[in-house]
Amino acid sequence: MAAARAAVPEPPLGMPHERPPADWRERLRQLAAVTLHCRADCLDDELLGEARAHGIPVLCYTVNDPALASALHRRGVAAVFSDRIDCVAEG
């Protein structure tokens, strides 16, 4: 991510982590990233609450189950990544 930011400083970046580390906010700040991405099954309410309190959108991957996508959105996840968009697209 640091190399991407150095190569192209203008566009907004999201910071991906399978399971965000304890210092994720500092890492996000260092990269000037604007969103946090993590595996859907690694997201906990504490992390989501901390991100929300700091105005940081959380995006989860890989979500191919419409019920899980809906549950994540209800919890406050900004968006989900899917490799089966036909399964999770809103009708």
Disulfide bonds with the S-S distance in Angstrom:
none
